[in-house]
Every structure is written in structure tokens, then in C-alpha cells.
């Protein structure tokens, strides 16, 4: 009995070790950075001067 065995070798791609730190640290960092960005944008929107003329509520006369 004659048997032919074919072995195909593929090149492996390995990720650098620091990618695990990035993936694991991404969630805690996003939980800190995203609220800070939202907070700063919320407060900066209130300090902008609008060019619209403010209309005062007219007083009712008796």
C-alpha cells in the first residue's frame, strides 16, 4: 500500500503583546473619557453667546 501525505504550512500572524493591554484597557478608559467629553460639551454649550434677541414676556396690564 502506497500513501501520499501532503502537509501544507501556513504563515502565522501573531499580534504584539501590547494589543491585549489595549483591548483590556479600552473599556475602563472609555467609561472615564466619554462622560468627561459629554460633560465638557454640555457645559460649553451653555457658555456660548447666542446672537438671537431675547424676547421678554409682556406683562399683563389690568
Number of C-alpha atoms within 10 A of each C-alpha: 2 3 5 5 5 6 6 5 6 6 5 6 6 6 8 7 8 8 10 11 9 11 9 10 11 11 11 9 11 11 10 10 12 10 11 12 10 11 11 10 11 11 10 10 9 9 8 8 7 8 6 6 6 7 6 6 6 6 6 5 4 3
